[in-house]
Amino acid sequence: MYPNINRPWVEAYLRAALEVDGQKMPERIVAAREAVAGRFRDLEGNSDHHAERHEMQSALAALTSLQDETRIWPTAAITHSMTTLLPKLRHKNAAKGAAMTYSGKKV
């Protein structure tokens, strides 16, 4: 999709798309959007670069999706862990503790 990674907007986009730190994600998204906007300004009045323009539109759409996901992810992650993962972990630990103390011996 992005054959020339040496373009600043592509590098900024990839930094945002590959960021794993949720605290850094919003700033990476903003930087990528600004880099894409800058490239669009560079291409004003130029009728060439159709493929690159299409790639930039796709990158902006992906950044929007990524931004939406980062807005809901912390809430979704906390809700998921509190309602799904913690009860399973408690049940697993309770079963493990019961098995270890069965008849006063470790099993």
Secondary structure, 3 states (H helix, E strand, C coil): CCCCCCCHHHHHHHHHHHCCCCCCHHHHHHHHHHHHHHHHHHHCCCCCCHHHHHHHHHHHHHHHHHHHHHHHHHHHHHHHHHHHHHHHHHHHHHHHHHHHCHHHCCC
